[in-house]
Amino acid sequence: MKALVINQCSTNKGDRAVLFFVLRELTRNGIDQITVSASNPEYWEEWPDFPETAVRIIPWGWDNSRKKDVGFWGKVIHRIQKVILKRRINFPLVRNALIAGKRPWYLRFLVNRQFIKALREADIVISTGGHHITTMFVPDAVTPQIFDMAVALLYEKPLLLWSQSIGSFKFKSPKSRLMVQKILSGAGQIFIRDEDSAEQIKEMQVSMEHVSKTRESVFGLCDIVKSRTKPSNRPLVMGISVYVHTRANRLKEHENNPRYFASLIDHAIEAGYKVRFFPMELQGTDRRFIEVVINNVNKKENCEIIEGFPGTLDHINEIAQCKIFVGHKTHSQIFSLLAATPLLAIAYHKKTEDFMAQYGLEKYCITDEQISAEKLIELFDKINNNLDFINEKQEITGSKMCKQVREDFARMIKQARKVK
C-alpha cells in the first residue's frame, strides 16, 4: 500500500513532530512506500527528521515551495502568484469543481505536477493532523491545505483526516462553506483531537458516522523522552514559547502581551529562575516577538534564546530538562505535556483548554481574553508549589494517551485497507 501524506508544514517544529509520529506509525503498520507533500521541501534537505524510514518529499499541490534566497524580485513574483493566481483563480476553480462533484479536464494545470503524480499512485491520502480546516487564520478557508484536500477528493482518493482540530468557522462566501462541508463529508475517516471539533462538525451539518475521537499525534511519542527526572531535581530553568498573532484584527487586542510576559519573567527571575525561549518556527517568524518580550525584562542577562533544535527528539528532550514551562504556541504546550514538564498554558483556541482538561490540569490554563500579568504570576506560583504532583499526573496520563493514539492510528489504517 502506498501512502501520500499531505498538509505538512516544513518550517513549524510542531508540524515536524506530527510528521515524525505519522511516519513512524505508518511504518509500524506495514506501509513503507511513503510520499510527503510539504510546504518547503528544501527544509527537509537541510534538517531531516525521519524515524528510520525512506520518504520522498514533494511540494504541496498548491505548490507553496520556494527557495529561501530568491532575491527581491523572486519574492515579488512569488507574492503575485500566491495572491492573484492561486487565491483568486486556482482556488475558486477547484472549489467550484468540488461543489459540482466532477473533476475538470484542466485540473492538472492548476496543481503541482509532482503532487498529481503522487496522488495518482497513492492508495490512501492522509492529512497529517493539526489545525488545517478552519477560517480562524485565513478568511473563507482559502488555504493550501484545503486546496490539496479538495484535489485529493476530485481524484477520488480515500482521504483520511488524522488527529484534527476542526473550526472555528466564519464564512463570507456560501461557496467556501459548501466546499468545507464537501471535504468533511467526503473524507473516509475523520479523527478529531478535541471536544470542540465535534460541535464544529455538527454545526457544519456533517454526519458524525465517520468521525472518531483520538488524541494529539505527538502524545504518541512518549518513548522518545530520554530523562524522566522529577522537576524538583531539575535546574531552576523556566522554558517559554510565544505565539505571534498575525491577524490584523487581533494585533491591538494583544499589544500588551510582551509586558505581561515580561512581568512573569521578572517574577520567575526573582524566584531564582533562568529563562529559556524556545522558538517554534524555523524561519524565525516568532523571533521578533521574543526579542520584544526580552527588551521589557528588567534582568535581560537571565534570558536566552535556544538556537537550533529543529529536530523533534532534541527539542522535546531539552524541554524535559526545564523545571517549568510557559506555552502559548499549541505544540510547545504539547511538547511540555509529553515531556512531563509542569505547564502554564495560554489558550488562543479552545483546543488548548481541552488538552489541559484531558490531563486534569485545566486550572493551570488561561485564555487570551483572561491574560494579565497578575494572573500569569498567580498561576506560576501555584505550579511552582506543586511541581512534582503535576509532573506525576502528566506521566500517568501521558502513558495512557500514548497507547490510545497509536491504537487509533492502527485502527484507521486497518479500516482503510478494508475499504481499499
Secondary structure in CASP SS format (residue, H / E / C, confidence):
PFRMAT SS
TARGET T0000
AUTHOR 0000-0000-0000
METHOD secondary structure of the structure
MODEL  1
M C 1.00
K E 1.00
A E 1.00
L E 1.00
V E 1.00
I E 1.00
N E 1.00
Q E 1.00
C C 1.00
S C 1.00
T C 1.00
N E 1.00
K H 1.00
G H 1.00
D H 1.00
R H 1.00
A H 1.00
V H 1.00
L H 1.00
F H 1.00
F H 1.00
V H 1.00
L H 1.00
R H 1.00
E H 1.00
L H 1.00
T H 1.00
R H 1.00
N C 1.00
G C 1.00
I C 1.00
D C 1.00
Q E 1.00
I E 1.00
T E 1.00
V E 1.00
S E 1.00
A E 1.00
S C 1.00
N C 1.00
P C 1.00
E H 1.00
Y H 1.00
W H 1.00
E H 1.00
E H 1.00
W C 1.00
P C 1.00
D C 1.00
F C 1.00
P C 1.00
E C 1.00
T C 1.00
A C 1.00
V E 1.00
R E 1.00
I E 1.00
I E 1.00
P E 1.00
W C 1.00
G C 1.00
W C 1.00
D C 1.00
N C 1.00
S C 1.00
R C 1.00
K C 1.00
K C 1.00
D C 1.00
V C 1.00
G H 1.00
F H 1.00
W H 1.00
G H 1.00
K H 1.00
V H 1.00
I H 1.00
H H 1.00
R H 1.00
I H 1.00
Q H 1.00
K H 1.00
V H 1.00
I H 1.00
L H 1.00
K H 1.00
R H 1.00
R H 1.00
I H 1.00
N H 1.00
F H 1.00
P H 1.00
L H 1.00
V H 1.00
R H 1.00
N H 1.00
A H 1.00
L H 1.00
I H 1.00
A H 1.00
G C 1.00
K C 1.00
R C 1.00
P C 1.00
W C 1.00
Y C 1.00
L H 1.00
R H 1.00
F H 1.00
L C 1.00
V C 1.00
N C 1.00
R H 1.00
Q H 1.00
F H 1.00
I H 1.00
K H 1.00
A H 1.00
L H 1.00
R H 1.00
E H 1.00
A C 1.00
D C 1.00
I E 1.00
V E 1.00
I E 1.00
S E 1.00
T C 1.00
G C 1.00
G E 1.00
H E 1.00
H E 1.00
I E 1.00
T C 1.00
T C 1.00
M C 1.00
F C 1.00
V C 1.00
P H 1.00
D H 1.00
A H 1.00
V C 1.00
T C 1.00
P H 1.00
Q H 1.00
I H 1.00
F H 1.00
D H 1.00
M H 1.00
A H 1.00
V H 1.00
A H 1.00
L H 1.00
L H 1.00
Y C 1.00
E C 1.00
K C 1.00
P C 1.00
L E 1.00
L E 1.00
L E 1.00
W E 1.00
S E 1.00
Q E 1.00
S E 1.00
I E 1.00
G C 1.00
S C 1.00
F C 1.00
K C 1.00
F C 1.00
K C 1.00
S C 1.00
P H 1.00
K H 1.00
S H 1.00
R H 1.00
L H 1.00
M H 1.00
V H 1.00
Q H 1.00
K H 1.00
I H 1.00
L H 1.00
S H 1.00
G H 1.00
A C 1.00
G C 1.00
Q E 1.00
I E 1.00
F E 1.00
I E 1.00
R C 1.00
D C 1.00
E H 1.00
D H 1.00
S H 1.00
A H 1.00
E H 1.00
Q H 1.00
I H 1.00
K H 1.00
E H 1.00
M C 1.00
Q C 1.00
V C 1.00
S C 1.00
M C 1.00
E C 1.00
H C 1.00
V E 1.00
S E 1.00
K E 1.00
T C 1.00
R C 1.00
E C 1.00
S H 1.00
V H 1.00
F H 1.00
G H 1.00
L H 1.00
C H 1.00
D H 1.00
I H 1.00
V C 1.00
K C 1.00
S C 1.00
R C 1.00
T C 1.00
K C 1.00
P H 1.00
S H 1.00
N H 1.00
R C 1.00
P C 1.00
L C 1.00
V E 1.00
M E 1.00
G E 1.00
I E 1.00
S E 1.00
V C 1.00
Y C 1.00
V C 1.00
H C 1.00
T C 1.00
R C 1.00
A H 1.00
N H 1.00
R H 1.00
L H 1.00
K H 1.00
E H 1.00
H H 1.00
E C 1.00
N C 1.00
N H 1.00
P H 1.00
R H 1.00
Y H 1.00
F H 1.00
A H 1.00
S H 1.00
L H 1.00
I H 1.00
D H 1.00
H H 1.00
A H 1.00
I H 1.00
E H 1.00
A C 1.00
G C 1.00
Y C 1.00
K E 1.00
V E 1.00
R E 1.00
F E 1.00
F C 1.00
P C 1.00
M C 1.00
E E 1.00
L C 1.00
Q C 1.00
G C 1.00
T C 1.00
D C 1.00
R H 1.00
R H 1.00
F H 1.00
I H 1.00
E H 1.00
V H 1.00
V H 1.00
I H 1.00
N H 1.00
N C 1.00
V C 1.00
N C 1.00
K C 1.00
K H 1.00
E H 1.00
N H 1.00
C E 1.00
E E 1.00
I E 1.00
I C 1.00
E C 1.00
G C 1.00
F C 1.00
P C 1.00
G C 1.00
T H 1.00
L H 1.00
D H 1.00
H H 1.00
I H 1.00
N H 1.00
E H 1.00
I H 1.00
A C 1.00
Q C 1.00
C C 1.00
K C 1.00
I E 1.00
F E 1.00
V E 1.00
G E 1.00
H C 1.00
K C 1.00
T H 1.00
H H 1.00
S H 1.00
Q H 1.00
I H 1.00
F H 1.00
S H 1.00
L H 1.00
L H 1.00
A H 1.00
A C 1.00
T C 1.00
P C 1.00
L E 1.00
L E 1.00
A E 1.00
I E 1.00
A E 1.00
Y C 1.00
H C 1.00
K H 1.00
K H 1.00
T H 1.00
E H 1.00
D H 1.00
F H 1.00
M H 1.00
A H 1.00
Q H 1.00
Y C 1.00
G C 1.00
L C 1.00
E H 1.00
K H 1.00
Y H 1.00
C E 1.00
I E 1.00
T E 1.00
D H 1.00
E H 1.00
Q H 1.00
I C 1.00
S C 1.00
A H 1.00
E H 1.00
K H 1.00
L H 1.00
I H 1.00
E H 1.00
L H 1.00
F H 1.00
D H 1.00
K H 1.00
I H 1.00
N H 1.00
N C 1.00
N C 1.00
L H 1.00
D H 1.00
F H 1.00
I H 1.00
N H 1.00
E H 1.00
K H 1.00
Q H 1.00
E H 1.00
I H 1.00
T H 1.00
G H 1.00
S H 1.00
K H 1.00
M H 1.00
C H 1.00
K H 1.00
Q H 1.00
V H 1.00
R H 1.00
E H 1.00
D H 1.00
F H 1.00
A H 1.00
R H 1.00
M H 1.00
I H 1.00
K H 1.00
Q H 1.00
A H 1.00
R H 1.00
K H 1.00
V H 1.00
K C 1.00
END
